[in-house]
């Protein structure tokens, strides 16, 4: 039973019992409709609806979105609740999201527990609220407040909901409060259907559209939600609900919604793999971080925010001072932006030790090195850690590219080393690549997944190769972009093409932010092993010679004047022309579509090899890495999800043309050929382990 009912005297109790999140699926709709008829037949005075388990209800069941809708539909059920002869009271706790909040809007009275989260996040799944959200919420709280919630998908706290009139009361025991609510108060409560939205100037909707276009570029659902809300001012509730349902039904079958559902379920499935599920992770309360630079400070700040004791290790007193300053600025910024209070910041700072004495990290249950990206430097750090840490303490490296197996050979116990690849800024970026070396123990891996859970990050397991999953794809992306730069285009034309595809910024602007010296150092590291037959583009090396290191020096692929913003640099365009001349390359012109296709095909081909080699276990893992670590547009579902929309056969056909141009760089992945032959999907490919 997904709906439990009972009554005591003239009060009925309806409990949503559809674990784990009380999703509003077909069975719940059937049960709610039956509960309305049950309450009316008994002529009850009131019905109190609550949720079993940890939450009230977390929206509709997205798994039903791909199936044809079956009656009774949630909008019809909520209409019956709203117009029932027996008034319903919503008594919520935990979370009331999507259909859960729409159920509350259909009730006559609303009371929640203090820590309840309320929101309509449907646009994040590529649809609009489909059971009255765009029509009832503006009527209840006003259009201005509703515009701040629905097109953004933003959830609010119980206190915020009380302030704007979304709920009537906050109580530690919402069911008891609802049970004792004065019958006269309940009788005076006006159903939302009898309210109106008021008049909101057209300019306010234009502003909301502009905000949506900036925050969620290329996404359809936020704009459709705004259109429905604007119409709510002029049409009846019945007509508004009908229009909303039509838009919801159309959007849920569109490619954007399918892609967003894919990444939503992929994120939910990102957890400890089944073969590791029985391994108990070591219990850790104190963590050592080696290095207090940008990366190390960000990692330390994230760990402190998760409640760990943190000991940051530096080389000398000057390093200690810099690390303290770096971490301190993060706390100051958090307070300034309202992300944490001064009291919380003070408490977390008290859990931090910054020192150049490695012995002070002796009690750490985990040590994370975030030192300079050099095998020699990291070997020294790992050796120093091994002398002070307990034998069972797990050691992690935050390397972006280096061979973890080589690092492990320098340890007395190689099994204690695991890769934990954080992304800048480490306290914001959600991705954590957990790298499994040949000798890495299951306990070390389990600790990596436990840490990701504590930090609320998306964990993805990777095997060992140069760059792991994400940076290996990134390296091929940049190589393909540099080839386009040499043969046909400017950096800004390449960037514009990828922004048009859905990236927040193109490869050249992104490299300016990270610094061209980082990529240059990596190229020099690869010099000894680079295939001499593989085409090499030296334009980026020329940039280094000219001191163009990116935004931090005021000039990189773009110029960054003191007034802010970026400016196209003709010197860079000339460099490409010069190098093409020296290489005897006859430059051509690529359309924006051709630029985009080349870059995407390069990444897809590389990712397919990563999948075939078992570096990534599934295509879904690659999607998570590209979305949460590298800016691939979420609304396209990730790199491999997008590839499956193209189809392996079409991809191979396009790659065959490019392979004739350069058989080394464009060698077609055997995985793509295999999937194309079987007319299958990359999502279903499993490598032989």
C-alpha positions in Angstrom: 0.0 0.0 0.0 1.4 3.4 -1.0 -1.3 5.3 0.8 -2.3 4.5 4.4 -5.6 5.7 5.8 -7.2 5.7 9.3 -9.5 7.9 11.2 -10.1 8.9 14.8 -13.5 10.4 15.4 -14.0 13.1 12.7 -10.3 13.4 11.7 -8.8 11.3 8.9 -5.1 10.6 8.6 -3.6 9.9 5.1 0.0 8.9 5.0 2.1 8.8 1.8 4.1 5.5 2.1 6.1 5.1 -1.1 9.7 4.7 -0.1 12.3 5.9 -0.4 11.1 9.5 -1.2 7.3 9.1 -1.4 7.3 9.9 -5.2 3.9 10.8 -6.6 3.5 7.9 -9.0 0.4 6.2 -10.4 -0.3 4.1 -7.2 0.0 7.2 -5.0 -2.5 9.0 -7.3 -4.9 6.1 -7.1 -4.6 6.0 -3.3 -5.1 9.7 -2.9 -8.2 9.7 -5.0 -9.6 6.8 -3.0 -8.7 8.7 0.2 -10.8 11.7 -1.0 -13.8 9.4 -1.6 -13.2 7.6 1.7 -13.1 10.9 3.7 -16.3 12.2 2.0 -18.2 9.0 2.6 -17.4 9.2 6.3 -18.2 12.9 6.3 -15.0 13.7 8.2 -14.3 17.1 9.6 -10.7 17.2 8.2 -8.0 15.1 6.6 -4.4 15.4 7.6 -1.9 14.2 4.9 1.7 13.5 5.9 4.6 11.4 4.7 6.2 8.2 6.1 9.9 8.1 6.5 12.3 11.0 6.3 10.3 13.3 4.0 6.9 14.3 3.0 7.2 13.8 -0.8 10.0 14.5 -3.3 7.9 15.1 -6.4 6.7 12.9 -9.3 8.3 9.6 -10.2 10.7 10.5 -13.1 10.8 6.8 -14.1 7.2 7.1 -15.3 8.0 10.0 -17.6 9.0 7.7 -20.5 5.7 5.8 -20.3 2.3 7.0 -21.6 0.3 8.8 -18.9 -2.3 6.7 -17.2 -5.3 8.0 -15.3 -5.9 9.1 -12.6 -3.5 12.0 -13.3 -2.1 14.0 -10.5 -3.7 17.3 -11.6 -7.1 15.7 -11.5 -6.5 14.2 -8.1 -5.3 17.5 -6.7 -8.4 19.2 -8.1 -10.6 16.7 -6.2 -8.6 17.4 -3.0 -8.9 21.2 -3.4 -12.6 21.0 -4.0 -13.5 18.3 -1.6 -16.3 18.8 0.9 -13.7 17.7 3.5 -10.8 20.2 4.0 -7.3 18.7 3.8 -4.3 19.8 5.8 -0.8 19.2 4.7 1.6 18.2 7.6 5.0 18.0 6.0 8.6 17.3 7.1 11.9 16.8 5.5 11.1 17.9 1.9 8.1 18.8 -0.1 9.3 19.1 -3.7 7.6 19.1 -7.1 4.4 17.1 -6.8 4.7 17.0 -3.1 4.5 20.8 -2.9 1.7 20.8 -5.5 -0.2 18.5 -3.2 0.3 21.0 -0.3 -1.0 23.8 -2.5 -4.2 21.9 -3.1 -4.7 21.6 0.7 -6.7 24.1 2.7 -4.0 24.6 5.4 -0.2 23.9 5.4 2.1 23.2 8.4 5.6 22.0 8.3 8.5 20.9 10.5 11.3 23.5 11.0 13.9 21.9 8.7 11.6 21.2 5.8 12.7 22.2 2.3 10.0 23.3 -0.2 10.3 23.9 -3.9 9.3 23.1 -7.5 12.5 21.8 -9.1 10.9 20.5 -12.3 12.8 22.8 -14.6 16.0 21.1 -13.6 14.6 17.9 -15.2 13.6 19.8 -18.4 9.8 20.1 -17.6 7.5 22.5 -15.9 5.4 21.8 -12.8 2.7 19.6 -14.2 0.1 19.5 -11.4 -0.7 23.2 -10.8 2.5 24.6 -9.6 2.7 27.5 -12.2 -0.9 28.4 -11.5 -1.5 27.9 -7.8 1.9 29.1 -6.4 1.5 32.6 -7.8 -2.0 32.8 -6.5 -0.9 31.9 -3.0 2.4 33.8 -2.6 2.3 36.4 -5.3 3.9 36.5 -8.7 7.2 38.1 -7.6 8.0 35.4 -5.1 6.8 32.6 -7.5 9.2 34.0 -10.2 12.0 33.5 -7.8 11.2 29.8 -7.3 9.7 28.1 -10.4 12.0 29.2 -13.3 15.0 28.5 -11.1 13.9 25.3 -9.4 15.1 26.8 -6.2 14.0 25.3 -2.9 13.4 27.4 0.2 13.5 26.8 4.0 10.5 26.5 6.2 11.2 29.9 7.7 11.4 31.5 4.2 8.1 29.7 3.3 6.4 31.1 6.3 7.6 34.7 5.6 6.2 34.6 2.0 2.9 32.9 3.0 3.6 29.6 1.4 2.8 27.8 4.6 0.6 28.7 7.6 2.7 27.4 10.5 6.0 25.8 11.5 5.8 23.2 14.3 8.1 20.4 15.6 5.1 18.0 15.3 3.2 19.1 12.2 0.6 16.3 12.4 -0.2 17.1 16.0 -0.5 20.8 15.2 -2.8 20.0 12.3 -4.8 17.7 14.6 -5.4 20.5 17.1 -5.9 23.4 14.7 -9.0 25.2 15.5 -11.9 24.2 13.3 -13.0 27.8 12.9 -9.5 28.7 11.6 -9.7 25.8 9.2 -13.1 26.9 8.0 -11.9 30.4 7.3 -8.9 29.2 5.2 -9.5 30.2 1.6 -8.7 27.5 -1.0 -5.9 28.6 -3.4 -8.3 28.2 -6.3 -10.3 31.1 -5.0 -7.3 33.5 -5.0 -5.9 35.5 -7.9 -2.3 36.4 -8.9 -2.7 40.2 -9.0 -1.2 42.3 -11.7 2.6 42.1 -12.4 4.2 44.4 -15.0 5.3 42.8 -18.3 8.8 44.1 -17.6 9.1 41.8 -14.6 8.5 38.7 -16.8 11.1 40.0 -19.3 13.6 40.3 -16.5 12.8 36.8 -15.4 13.3 35.5 -19.0 16.7 37.4 -19.1 17.8 35.8 -15.8 16.7 32.3 -17.0 18.6 32.8 -20.3 21.7 33.7 -18.4 21.5 31.0 -15.7 20.2 28.2 -17.9 21.1 29.1 -21.4 19.5 27.0 -24.2 17.1 25.4 -21.8 13.4 25.5 -22.8 11.6 24.6 -19.5 12.3 27.8 -17.5 11.0 30.0 -20.3 7.9 27.9 -20.8 7.3 28.1 -17.0 7.5 31.9 -17.1 5.1 32.0 -20.0 2.6 29.9 -18.1 2.9 32.1 -15.0 2.4 35.2 -17.1 -0.8 33.7 -18.6 -2.1 32.8 -15.1 -2.9 36.5 -14.6 -5.4 36.4 -17.4 -6.9 33.0 -17.6 -9.1 30.9 -15.2 -7.4 28.3 -13.0 -9.0 25.6 -15.1 -7.6 27.0 -18.3 -4.2 27.6 -16.8 -4.1 24.0 -15.5 -5.0 22.7 -18.9 -2.3 24.7 -20.6 0.3 23.7 -18.0 -0.5 20.1 -18.4 -0.1 20.3 -22.2 3.3 22.0 -21.9 4.4 19.5 -19.3 3.4 16.5 -21.5 5.1 18.0 -24.5 8.3 18.8 -22.7 8.7 15.5 -20.9 9.0 13.6 -24.2 11.6 16.1 -25.6 15.3 15.4 -25.9 16.3 18.0 -23.2 14.1 16.3 -20.6 15.4 12.9 -21.5 19.0 14.1 -21.2 18.3 15.8 -17.9 16.6 12.7 -16.5 19.6 10.7 -17.6 22.1 12.8 -15.7 19.7 13.0 -12.7 19.6 9.2 -12.4 23.3 8.9 -13.1 24.1 11.3 -10.3 21.8 9.3 -7.9 23.5 6.1 -9.0 27.0 7.5 -8.3 27.9 5.6 -5.2 30.0 2.7 -3.9 30.1 0.0 -6.6 28.5 -3.3 -5.7 31.8 -5.2 -5.5 33.0 -2.8 -2.8 29.7 -2.4 -0.9 30.7 -4.8 1.9 34.1 -3.2 2.5 34.0 -1.1 5.7 35.7 2.3 5.2 38.2 3.3 7.9 36.6 5.8 10.4 38.4 9.1 9.9 38.0 12.3 12.0 41.3 14.0 11.2 42.8 14.5 7.8 46.1 15.9 6.7 46.4 18.0 3.5 49.9 18.6 2.1 50.1 22.0 0.4 48.1 25.1 1.1 48.0 26.6 -2.3 44.9 27.2 -4.3 44.0 23.5 -4.6 45.2 22.5 -1.1 43.4 25.4 0.6 40.2 24.6 -1.3 40.4 20.9 -0.2 41.1 21.9 3.4 38.2 24.3 3.4 35.8 21.6 2.0 37.0 19.2 4.7 36.5 21.7 7.5 33.0 22.5 6.1 32.2 18.7 6.4 33.2 18.6 10.0 36.7 17.1 9.8 39.8 18.1 11.9 42.3 19.3 9.3 46.1 19.6 9.5 47.6 21.5 6.5 51.3 20.7 6.0 53.7 23.1 4.4 57.4 23.2 3.6 58.4 26.2 5.8 57.2 29.2 7.8 56.5 31.3 4.7 54.4 28.4 3.2 52.5 28.2 6.5 51.7 31.9 6.4 50.6 31.7 2.7 48.4 28.7 3.5 46.8 30.4 6.5 46.0 33.4 4.3 44.5 31.3 1.5 42.2 29.4 3.8 41.4 32.5 5.8 40.2 34.3 2.7 37.9 31.5 1.9 36.3 31.8 5.3 36.1 35.6 5.0 34.4 35.3 1.6 32.0 32.7 2.9 30.9 35.1 5.7 30.8 38.1 3.4 28.5 36.2 0.9 26.2 34.9 3.7 27.1 31.3 3.1 28.0 30.9 6.8 27.8 32.9 9.9 30.8 34.3 11.8 30.2 31.9 14.6 30.3 28.9 12.3 33.4 30.2 10.6 35.1 30.6 13.9 34.1 27.0 14.9 35.5 25.6 11.7 38.7 27.6 11.9 39.3 26.2 15.3 39.5 22.7 13.8 42.4 23.8 11.5 46.1 23.4 12.1 48.6 24.8 9.6 52.2 23.7 10.3 55.6 22.8 8.7 56.0 20.0 11.2 54.8 16.8 9.6 54.8 15.0 13.0 51.7 17.0 13.9 49.8 15.0 11.4 50.6 11.7 13.1 47.0 11.1 14.2 45.4 11.7 10.8 43.3 8.8 9.4 43.8 10.1 5.8 46.5 12.2 4.2 45.8 14.0 0.9 48.9 15.4 -1.0 48.1 18.4 -3.1 51.7 19.4 -3.9 53.2 20.6 -7.2 52.4 18.4 -10.2 55.9 16.8 -10.3 56.6 13.1 -9.8 59.8 14.0 -7.9 58.0 16.5 -5.6 55.2 14.1 -4.9 57.6 11.2 -4.2 59.3 13.3 -1.6 56.0 14.2 0.0 54.7 10.7 0.1 58.0 9.5 1.7 57.7 12.2 4.4 54.1 11.2 5.1 55.0 7.6 5.4 57.5 8.3 8.1 55.0 10.0 10.4 51.7 8.3 9.7 50.4 5.1 11.2 50.8 2.1 8.9 47.0 1.8 8.4 46.5 5.4 7.4 45.4 5.8 3.8 47.4 8.2 1.7 45.8 10.0 -1.3 47.3 11.9 -4.2 45.4 14.7 -5.9 47.5 14.4 -9.0 45.7 15.4 -12.3 47.9 13.3 -14.7 50.7 11.5 -13.0 51.0 7.7 -12.8 49.7 6.5 -9.4 51.2 3.1 -9.9 54.7 4.7 -10.2 54.0 6.7 -7.0 52.9 3.6 -5.1 56.2 1.8 -5.9 58.0 4.3 -3.6 55.9 3.3 -0.6 56.6 0.4 1.7 52.9 -0.5 1.4 51.6 0.4 -2.1 48.0 -0.7 -1.2 47.5 2.4 1.0 47.7 4.8 -1.9 44.6 6.0 -3.8 44.0 8.8 -6.2 41.5 11.5 -5.1 41.3 14.0 -7.9 39.6 17.2 -6.8 38.6 20.0 -9.1 39.2 23.7 -8.7 37.6 25.2 -6.6 37.5 22.1 -4.5 34.9 23.4 -2.1 32.5 24.1 -5.0 33.1 21.6 -7.8 31.0 18.5 -7.2 33.1 15.9 -9.1 35.7 13.6 -7.3 37.6 11.2 -9.4 38.6 8.2 -7.3 41.6 6.6 -9.0 42.3 2.9 -8.4 45.9 1.9 -8.8 47.0 -1.7 -9.4 47.8 -2.1 -5.7 45.1 0.1 -4.1 43.3 -1.7 -1.3 39.5 -2.0 -1.2 39.6 -0.2 2.2 41.4 2.9 0.6 38.8 3.0 -2.2 35.9 2.6 0.3 37.3 5.6 2.3 37.4 7.6 -1.0 33.7 7.0 -1.6 32.9 7.7 2.1 34.7 11.0 1.8 32.8 11.9 -1.3 29.6 11.2 0.5 30.6 13.4 3.5 31.7 16.2 1.1 28.5 15.8 -1.0 30.5 15.2 -4.1 29.8 13.0 -7.1 32.3 10.1 -7.0 33.5 8.4 -10.2 35.9 5.5 -10.1 38.7 5.7 -12.6 41.6 3.4 -13.7 45.1 4.7 -14.2 46.1 6.4 -17.4 47.5 9.8 -18.3 44.9 12.2 -17.2 42.4 9.6 -15.9 39.0 10.1 -17.4 38.4 13.8 -17.5 41.8 15.3 -18.2 42.5 12.7 -20.9 39.3 13.8 -22.7 40.3 17.4 -22.1 43.7 16.9 -23.6 42.2 15.5 -26.8 39.7 18.4 -26.8 42.5 20.9 -26.6 44.6 19.1 -29.2 41.7 19.2 -31.7 41.0 22.8 -30.9 44.7 23.7 -31.5 44.5 21.9 -34.9 41.5 23.9 -35.9 43.3 27.1 -34.7 46.2 26.2 -37.0 44.2 25.2 -40.0 41.2 27.5 -40.1 40.1 29.6 -37.2 40.8 32.0 -34.3 40.5 31.2 -30.6 37.3 33.3 -30.3 35.7 31.5 -33.2 36.4 28.2 -31.5 35.1 29.5 -28.2 32.0 30.9 -29.8 31.2 27.6 -31.4 31.4 25.7 -28.1 29.4 28.3 -26.2 26.8 28.0 -28.9 26.7 24.2 -28.2 26.1 24.9 -24.6 29.4 25.3 -22.8 29.7 28.2 -20.4 33.0 29.1 -22.1 35.1 27.7 -24.9 38.5 25.9 -24.5 40.6 29.0 -24.9 38.9 31.2 -22.4 38.8 28.3 -20.0 42.6 27.8 -20.4 43.1 31.5 -19.8 41.4 31.1 -16.4 43.5 28.1 -15.4 46.7 29.4 -16.8 48.6 28.4 -20.0 51.6 27.5 -18.0 49.8 24.5 -16.5 49.1 23.0 -19.9 52.6 23.9 -21.0 54.2 22.0 -18.1 52.0 19.0 -19.0 53.1 19.1 -22.6 56.8 19.1 -21.6 56.2 16.1 -19.3 54.8 14.2 -22.3 57.6 15.2 -24.7 59.6 12.0 -24.1 56.6 9.7 -24.8 54.8 11.6 -27.5 54.4 9.7 -30.8 56.8 11.5 -33.2 54.4 10.8 -36.1 51.6 12.6 -34.3 51.0 16.2 -35.5 52.1 18.7 -32.9 50.8 22.3 -32.8 53.3 24.8 -31.3 51.1 27.9 -31.1 50.6 27.5 -27.3 54.3 27.2 -26.8 54.8 30.5 -28.7 52.3 32.0 -26.3 54.4 31.0 -23.3 57.5 32.6 -25.0 55.6 35.8 -25.2 54.6 35.7 -21.6 51.0 35.2 -22.3 50.0 33.0 -19.4 46.3 33.8 -19.2 44.1 36.1 -17.2 46.6 36.2 -14.3 49.1 38.1 -16.4 46.5 40.2 -18.2 47.0 38.4 -21.5 46.6 34.9 -22.8 44.5 33.8 -25.8 42.6 37.0 -25.0 43.7 40.3 -23.5 42.3 41.4 -20.2 42.3 45.2 -19.8 42.3 46.7 -16.4 38.6 47.7 -16.8 37.6 44.0 -16.8 36.2 41.7 -19.5 38.2 40.1 -22.3 39.3 41.5 -25.7 40.2 39.6 -28.9 44.0 39.8 -29.5 45.2 40.2 -33.1 48.7 39.1 -32.0 47.3 35.6 -31.3 45.5 35.4 -34.6 48.8 36.4 -36.3 50.6 33.6 -34.4 48.3 31.0 -35.9 48.9 32.4 -39.4 52.6 32.4 -38.9 52.7 28.8 -37.6 50.5 27.7 -40.5 52.9 29.3 -42.9 56.0 27.7 -41.3 54.2 24.3 -41.4 53.2 24.8 -45.0 49.5 24.5 -44.0 47.0 25.8 -46.5 44.4 27.4 -44.2 40.7 27.0 -44.9 37.5 28.1 -43.3 35.3 26.0 -41.0 31.7 26.9 -40.2 30.6 27.0 -36.6 28.9 23.7 -37.0 32.1 22.1 -38.4 34.2 23.4 -35.5 31.7 22.0 -33.0 31.5 18.7 -34.7 35.2 18.2 -34.9 35.7 19.0 -31.2 32.8 16.7 -30.1 33.9 13.9 -32.3 37.4 14.1 -30.9 36.1 13.9 -27.3 33.6 11.1 -28.1 36.3 9.0 -29.9 38.7 9.4 -26.9 36.0 8.6 -24.4 35.1 5.5 -26.3 38.8 4.3 -26.0 38.6 5.1 -22.2 35.5 3.0 -22.0 37.1 0.1 -24.0 40.2 0.1 -21.9 38.1 -0.1 -18.7 39.5 3.2 -17.3 35.8 4.2 -16.9 33.4 1.4 -16.0 30.4 2.8 -17.8 29.4 5.5 -20.3 27.4 6.9 -17.4 30.6 7.6 -15.5 32.0 9.5 -18.4 28.8 11.6 -18.5 29.2 12.5 -14.9 32.8 13.5 -15.3 32.1 15.7 -18.3 29.1 17.4 -16.8 30.3 17.9 -13.2 34.0 18.5 -13.9 34.4 20.0 -17.4 31.3 22.1 -18.2 29.6 19.8 -20.7 26.0 21.1 -20.9 23.9 19.2 -18.4 20.8 19.5 -20.6 22.6 17.4 -23.2 23.0 14.6 -20.6 26.8 14.3 -20.8 29.2 13.4 -23.6 28.2 9.8 -24.1 24.5 10.4 -23.7 24.9 13.0 -26.4 26.9 10.6 -28.6 24.0 8.1 -28.3 21.6 10.7 -29.7 23.9 10.9 -32.8 24.2 7.1 -33.0 27.4 5.2 -33.3 27.0 4.5 -37.0 26.7 8.2 -37.8 29.7 9.0 -35.6 31.9 6.3 -37.3 30.9 7.6 -40.8 32.0 11.1 -39.8 35.2 9.9 -38.2 36.1 7.9 -41.3 36.2 11.1 -43.3 38.5 12.7 -40.6 40.6 9.6 -40.4 41.6 10.1 -44.1 42.8 13.6 -43.1 44.9 12.4 -40.1 45.0 8.6 -39.5 46.8 9.0 -36.2 44.8 11.7 -34.4 41.6 10.4 -35.8 42.1 6.7 -35.5 38.6 5.4 -34.8 38.0 3.7 -31.5 37.3 0.0 -31.7 34.5 0.5 -29.3 32.7 2.8 -31.6 33.1 0.4 -34.5 31.8 -2.5 -32.4 28.7 -0.5 -31.2 28.0 0.7 -34.7 28.1 -2.9 -36.1 25.5 -4.0 -33.5 23.5 -0.9 -33.9 23.8 -0.5 -30.1 24.3 2.2 -27.6 27.4 3.3 -25.8 25.3 3.5 -22.6 25.1 -0.3 -22.8 28.7 -1.1 -23.5 30.7 -3.0 -20.9 34.4 -3.6 -21.4 36.0 -7.0 -20.7 37.6 -6.5 -17.3 
